[in-house]
Amino acid sequence: MIRQIEFWEDRDRNTGADLETSVTMADTSEEHAAMLSVHVHQPYFGSLKVRVGGREQTLYIGKHAFLDTKGAHSVVSWESEVGSLFYSDALGWTPRRGGQGVIKRRRQLDVAHKHLLRVTDLYDDEQGGDTGGREEVLLRRLQEQSTAGMRDVVETLQPEQNEAMRYPAGTPVIIQGAAGSGKTTIGFHRLAWMTNRDRGLHQARPEACMVLMPNRVLAAYAARILPELELQGVVVTTPETWITGLLGLEKLEVTDRTLTLLLTDTDNARRALAWRKAKLLGDARMLDVVRTHLWNKFNAAIQGQSFSERVEVRGRDPQTVTFSEAQLFGLLHDVFAADPLDGYRAGYRRLLEEHALAQLNVPEAEETSVGRQLSTPLTTLLGRIFASTTPVTEARRLLTDPAALSASGLLTEKEIRLLLADPLSGIPTPRRAHADVTELPLMLAVQAFTGGIGRAVGRSLEPFDHVVLDEAQDYSPLLYALLQRAARTGHITALGDLNQGMHGYKGPSSWEAVQEQLPGAQVLTLSRTFRSTRQITGLGARIASTYNRAADVKGVDRDGAEVQRYSGGNADQIGDERPLIAQAVRDARAAGHTNIAIVTRRAADADHLSEQLREFDTDAQPITTQEHRYKGGLVILPVNLAKGLEFSAAIVAGANADIYDENVEYERRLLYVAASRALHWLALTSAGELHPLVR
């Protein structure tokens, strides 16, 4: 490998027929050298001894493919079809050249800094087959401390993870996995697999891919894995940032007043009303409600309109382009039927231009000239038809107009009354221009129909090559329907856990509701959770079983410390929780942990505790907004921002029934998320009695 790099970096050897060709060849060679250089210290992590056609050979598996042109030291990439054999339980395969291939041995090779540190056989037919080494390697990796960023799992992909990651390209995939099952990491690895040229027509370009994550804290945490997977250029963002960017409203402040009400209001009737309205706003039927509303609006705008414009055509007398009101109606019908990616306005303009040229029957050489002459009058006509149809104002106008809501016939009278209600009236709104997260999909629907949806390339739009959705249980069916329009057919990977639906007021009630919006989508289940020790996983499963969806989750049998419990006494003897939290931090550090999270229920709790804990010689850095970044060490953050992150140790503050109401399913979900953040060490603290589910 070093010899190959030296060859590429030698500009004297990379010469062409002329100076320009030589420079191009040299630059290309330097790029190859730079890509290979980072893998010299760890060129491979596994090997396969295979038998094909009566001949045995050893294949090496690495993160980057390398062809040794002068010897037998080539490395195949983990993303390749051959690389897949390293992770699979299968013992045979059919090579492309025919015949039959047989796996004789799988071997894990721990290499660092050009040194071989350990050899672990995973399978060896001469030693009786499966050695149990795969589990040994996995447990060794899981014992490692957490980092400030997501780690790649290329070296320890488990068979079921590998199968999900490599599910046939071109098929929408929904990966259901419990906390710690590795679904988010698998989503990134699937994206890397999609960019491999072996995918053929389905190959994705990194710069044309997008990953949506629930908040910017998690987006920054996860994006650190991109360079290791050679995914530079992939956009990792939040749905809110992507939507406001597409709307051209980056300065718009986005709120989640429904979440604020759910976390702070004690009136269960008002909470239920807000929940139901948010669910209805994200209902996929709203796509057709918006479409019908726009159809009626644009039809009304066309009434009384006509078009007549004289144009000059070289070699002919001046001619007139005309469109009657009936013709304008007909073209609007055609553009609604075509449903163009770049929206009705752009599609309508194209149809008008095509019909105008057909009317005139002008030669191809004159089309540009005629188009220039028609540009301004067509813009004026479009302005009269599509005037004042901005996504924000039109979505809000729809939600205050009972007649517009009923026009499609899809909503019941009860549902219309619900949409017209305002259960969030007691929650303050920002003084500056703002939009709520529950409104954004509706605004995006208006944008999709009028101005288009997709990946912005200059002034045009094109479908994303592939879209990955993390925490997919928190995306509304309406948003799924819109993302289906924004991506290539079949190129969506959704990763989620229905047990962790903290934002269920936005999300689907089941994966079947998502499959309805993603035709042909397959639901794959990761049955094992790898993040936590047996003790932590058991506690989480006990909480999740109260809403009956996690009974079959199996953890890796990795033993660890017992869950630590710190309480101030019984319900009549409520004490001060702060010294208990400080003691838990000291105990976690004494156990050797440095990346520690104190998880609270609300951001306000985290803010207050951060200040107050200093009195107890505990300095926890607060992460209370999406602008904060997790950089490791001791942090304190609310459960909604902790979701998706993992820590060596975690402390659930306020782990009692007063903070997490045991009679409300949503509160139990929050408690489950909080209790499933730790890899190795978990503590629960309460000023009074601990929650019944964690005692």
Residue, then its C-alpha position, 0 to 999 in steps of 0.5 A: m500500500i505504501r509503495q502504491i501511495e509513493f507511486w501515485e505521489d510521484r508526479d514524474r511518473n504521472t505524465g500524459a501527452d501534454l501539460e494539461t493531461s499530465v496535471t489532470m493525471a497527477d491530481t487524480s493520482e494524488e486524490h487516490a493517494a490521499m484516500l488510501s493513506v488514512h487506511v495504511h495504519q489499519p488496512y483490514f480487520g478481517s479475513l476469509k479463507v474460501r474454497v472455489g473450484g477446488r482452490e483455497q485462497t485468503l481474502y482480506i476485508g477492510k474499510h477501503a478496497f485495495l488492489d495489489t497489482k504486484g502481489a497477493h495482498s489485495v483487500v476487498s471493501w466491507e461494502s462489496e458483495v464479497g465483503s458481505l460474506f464476512y458478516s453473514d452466517a451463510l457458509g456457501w455462495t455462488p460466485r459470478r463466474g459460476g461454480q460454488g464457493v465455500i467458507k472455510r474460515r472467518r477470522q477477526l483481525d485487530v490491527a492498529h498503527k500497522h501492528l496486529l494486536r489480536v486474532t479471533d477465529l469466528y468460524d473454522d470448519e477444521q475446529g468444528g465450525d462456529t467458535g463463539g468468537r463473534e460474540e467475544v469480539l462484540l462484547r470486547r467492543l461493547q465494553e469500550q467507553s462512549t465517545a463524543g460522536m457516533r462510532d462506526v460498526v463496520e468491524t462488528l456488524q452482526p448478521e441481522q444488522n448486515e442483512a438489514m443494511r444490505y436489503p435490496a436497493g430500490t426498496p423503501v426500508i423501515i428498520q424497527g429496533a429498540a434503544g441500543s439496537g444500532k439502527t441509526t448506525i446501520g442507517f448510515h452504513r446502509l447509506a455508505w453501501m448505497t454509494n458503492r458502484d456495485r449498486g448500479l442504477h441505484q447507486a447514490r451520490p453522497e452529495a445528493c443524499m440527506v439524513l434527517m435527525p430529530n434535533r441539531v444536537l443529535a445531528a452534530y453527534a451523528a455527523r462525525i461518523l461520515p468521514e470514516l464511512e467516506l460519506q463527505g458531502v451528505v447533508v445531515t440536518t433536521p426536518e425543520t431546518w430542511i423545510t424552512g430552507l426549502l421555503g426560503l425562510e431560514k430566519l423563521e423561528v420554529t416552536d413546538r408548543t404541543l411538546t411544551l404543553l405536554l411537558t408543563d400542563t397538568d390538564n389532561a383534557r387540554r393535553a389530549l385535545a392538543w395531541r389529537k389536533a397535532k395528529l390530525l395536522g400530520d394526517a396523510r389525508m391533509l395532502d389531498v385537503v391542500r391539493t383540493h384547496l389549491w385547485n379551487k383557489f386557482n380555478a377561481a383566480i382563472q375566472g375572467q382571465s384570458f391571454s393575448e400577446r403579439v409576437e415577432v417571428r423572423g420572416r413572418d408578419p406579427q402573430t398573436v398568441t391567445f388563450s381563452e378562459a376555457q383553455l387556461f382551465g384545461l391547462l390547469h387541469d393538465v398540470f394538476a394531473a401531471d403533478p410536476l416535481d417543481g410545482y404547479r406554477a413552473g409546470y403551468r408556465r411550461l405548458l403555456e410556453e409549449h402551447a404558445l409555440a405550437q400555436l405559432n408553429v415556429p421553427e426551432a431556431e426561433e423558439t428562444s426569441v419567442g420565449r423571450q417575448l412571452s416571458t414578461p406577459l406570462t409572468t404577469l398572468l401567472g402572478r394573477i393566478f398564483a398571487s399571494t399563495t405563499p406556504v405560510t399564509e396559505a396553510r394558515r388561511l386553510l386552517t381558519d376556513p371551514a369551507a376550505l377544510s370541508a371541500s375535499g370531503l375527506l374530513t368529518e365535521k368533528e375533525i374540522r372543528l378540531l382543526l379550528a380549535d386552539p388548545l395551545s392558546g395558553i402557550p406563549t408564542p415568539r414575538r418574531a416570525h414563527a411557525d410551529v413544528t405541527e404546521l410545517p408539513l402542511m406548509l411544505a405541502v403547499q410548497a410542494f404543490t406550488g413551488g416544488i420539492g426536492r434537492a435544490v441544484g442551483r435554481s432547479l429541483e431534482p429528487f434526492d438520491h437517497v433519504v435516511l430518516d432517524e427517529a422515524q416514529d416521530y415523523s408524520p404520515l404527511l411528511y412521509a408522503l412529501l418525502q416520497r415525492a422528494a426522493r427517487t422511488g424506493h430510496i427512503t430508509a426509515l429508522g425508528d422504535l415505536n417504544q420511544g415515540m416521545h413525539g407521538y403527536k406528530g408520528p404514525s400510530s403504526w408502521e402500516a401507516v408509513q407503508e401506506q405512504l411508501p409503496g412496497a416498503q418493508v419493515l425489518t426488525l432488529s431483535r437485539t439491543f447492544r448498547s447497555t448491560r443486562q441490568i440496564t436493558g432489563l430495567g428498560a424492558r420492564i418500563a417498555s412492557t407497560y405499553n406492551r411493545a418490547a416484550d421480545v427485545k433481547g439484550v447482549d448478555r453483557d454483565g455490568a454494575e447493578v442499577q444504582r438507586y438514590s432516594g430521599g425516603n418515602a413519600d412523607q420524607i421528601g429530601d433534597e435531591r441535589p446531594l443525591i445527584a452529586q453523589a451519583v456523579r462521584d460514584a460514576r467517576a469512581a467506577g471509571h466513567t468520564n462521559i456522564a449524562i444527568v437526564t432531566r425531564r424538562a430543559a428548565d430542570a436542567d438549567h436550574l440543576s446545572e447552577q445548583l449542583r455547583e454548590f455540591d462541587t459538581d460542574a455539569q455543562p448544560i445542553t438545553t437548546q439545539e444550539h448546544r453541542y455534546k463534546g463529552g464529559l459531564v453534561i446535563l440535558p432534558v430527555n428530549l435532547a438526550k434521545g439518540l445519544e449514548f453515554s458511558a454512565a447516565i443518571v436519571a434525575g427526578a425518577n419518581a411518579d410526580i415527575y413521570d406520571e405512571n398513569v400516562e403512557y407518554e410519561r412512561r415513554l419518557l422514562y424509558v428513553a431516559a433510562s436507556r441512555a447508559l452503556h455501562w452504569l445507570a443511576l436513578t435519583s429522587a428526592g422522595e420515593l422512586h418511581p414504582l417501575v424502577r424501584 
